[in-house]
């Protein structure tokens, strides 16, 4: 099983593949990563990545276009609600993706 730091490194690599429109690479990494993830945080991260790949692959990235709202939610939700590790993995991964996309748009 992968440690949380290794999962975060893999998330970074997959996000980079998505941003470079290497969706097949991202999907393959996800397939290989999935059986190695047992933590709730990792499962949340995988859910977020699968959603991002699916939206991007279906050529509807505008459905996730409001990156400012995503980033605001990622920042505010943990302060307002009790979030478990699954939620945290999901939110942080989604936030990491939104920030990278926002930075690449500059």
Buried (B, 14 or more C-beta within 10 A) or exposed (E): EBEBEBBBEBBEEBBEBBBEEBBEBBBEBBEEBEEEBEBBBBBBBBBBBBBBBEBBBEEEEEEBEEBEEBBEBBEEBBEEEEBEBBBBBBBBBBBBBBBBBEEEEE
